[in-house]
Amino acid sequence: MRRCCVWWAGSITKATHDQWGLARRCQLAHLQNLEAGIRTIEHRLSLPVGQMGTKRAPGGYRSRGEWHAKSRRLRVLQDRLAAARADREAGIVHVVRGGKRLARTRHHLDEAGLTEAAWRRGWEAQRWFCQADGESGKRYGNETIRVSPGGEVSIKLPAPLTRLANAPHGRYVLASRVTFAHRGAEWADRVAANRAIAYRIRYDTSRDRWYLTASWQIPPTPALPIEAALAHGVVGVDMNADLPHARLRSRGGTPTAAWRLDRHGNPTGSPRRFFYDLTGAAQHRDAQVRHALTRLLHWARTCGVKAIAVEDLDFAAEKTREKHGRRKRFRRLISGMPTGKLRARLASMADATGIAVIAVDPAYTSRWGAQHWQKPLTSTTTRHEAAAVAIGRRAQGHPIRRRTTPPPHDRSDAVGHRTVQARPGVPGREEPRPRIPGPRTRSVPPGRGANAGNQNAQHRPGRSAEHETWQQDSLPLSP
């Protein structure tokens, strides 16, 4: 019985340690957010009132009144930063067992539509927990909470509660049996092999039901070489949230555009859209994201590809009011793009299906996709579907931009077409057009001939990503 008490004490200790570790990570994110806001405000306060901003940094404040209000907010943020740093250095975290939202609901029962008794019932249920980590070699993979292949649940009681046991060896067998609809075959295999399985028992007050959750650690999948991942093509995915609200309601939510590309970077077939609705409760939003990604992965497996390309976007530090000020519409737009959640879930779900996830540089994918791929494809191709093509080509190492067709000198086909996709090994595919000697029927403006094939001079300063020998390994994006 002493050993059983150690198991229960270890379960409580582990749950507390996990809660403390999560609070420490959230505390660090809060510190970084405060520091970013303070830097932005200090920069804008140092500029003259009314000075215009640039694409890289915001400008000064519009009026003296706004400048004064932001200077006062700077002092507030500095005080919050000092207090948060002091707590972190002292190892102090602020944790509410049961959740901060539920604790605050106690003071707004009328708005939540709850009585004090109903709130107390949910509060106590959220603070209850009964969980136990598994151990390989033990019967059915867990000695404390044991679930047989037939679904019988038994709990090893601690020493003070052995008088309540209804089974030998101080165990209490529950009257109900459990089944696992999701990954039930994997669970049965682990139970039959006595491999470690962790269980958690919780109570749902809204449904008046008890639930048992099983979890186990999946061994890491070996990294797939980039050449093998791209051997059968790639699916480019563009995640966005900027359609008009009326169209969102009519089409069923926010779209994720995807297009399949062959190994040479040419889009094949028709694009696909996977809609998800980010309104409602957190559980509803998570389910919508999970269902959209499930449909995406199933379609990718049907196409026979082994890789999905997404943009390496993260708006965690880009949606603060200190940076964008009164641009509330733009802040709502980028806040509605769940890039971090989509990437984390896509990486974890793709790992189970054997599909690699390739994160690419998001620079100019929407602009170049619309400029070079929206018109040459179909008349109904949208900007985001063209961006999906650009993302896929960047993951394959192909240039996004297409060359324009030269003017023909006659009506025959002798001049050929420069829009045909060339293989990466073809020499001179990124060089300027050759200078044709002799008289020309059409004049070339000064300075245009030298930069006819120089994409760096045409589009963006510095060396573009398409001119490099660029590869991106498949990486799990979840932390």
Sequence and secondary structure as in RCSB ss.txt:
>XXXX:A:sequence
MRRCCVWWAGSITKATHDQWGLARRCQLAHLQNLEAGIRTIEHRLSLPVGQMGTKRAPGGYRSRGEWHAKSRRLR
VLQDRLAAARADREAGIVHVVRGGKRLARTRHHLDEAGLTEAAWRRGWEAQRWFCQADGESGKRYGNETIRVSPG
GEVSIKLPAPLTRLANAPHGRYVLASRVTFAHRGAEWADRVAANRAIAYRIRYDTSRDRWYLTASWQIPPTPALP
IEAALAHGVVGVDMNADLPHARLRSRGGTPTAAWRLDRHGNPTGSPRRFFYDLTGAAQHRDAQVRHALTRLLHWA
RTCGVKAIAVEDLDFAAEKTREKHGRRKRFRRLISGMPTGKLRARLASMADATGIAVIAVDPAYTSRWGAQHWQK
PLTSTTTRHEAAAVAIGRRAQGHPIRRRTTPPPHDRSDAVGHRTVQARPGVPGREEPRPRIPGPRTRSVPPGRGA
NAGNQNAQHRPGRSAEHETWQQDSLPLSP
>XXXX:A:secstr
 HHHHHHHHHHHHHHHHHHHHHHHHHHHHHHHHHHHHHHHHHHHHTS TT    SSS    SSHHHHHHHHHHHH
HHHHHHHHHHHHHHHT     TT HHHHHHTT HHHHT  HHHHHHHHHHHH  EEE   TTSGGG SSEEE TT
 EEEEE  GGGGGG  BGGGEEEEEEE   SSSHHHHHHHHHTT   EEEEEEETTTTEEEEEEE          
HHHHTTT EEEEEE   S HHHHHHHTSEEEEEEEE TTS EEEEEEEEEE   S HHHHHHHHHHHHHHHHHHH
HHHT  EEEEE    TTT  HHHHTT HHHHHHHHT  HHHHHHHHHHHHHHHT EEEEE  TTHHHHHHHHTTT
TS TT  HHHHHHHHHHHHHHT  S        SSSSSTT  TTS   TTSTTTTS      S  SS   TTTTT
TSS HHHHT SS  GGGS           
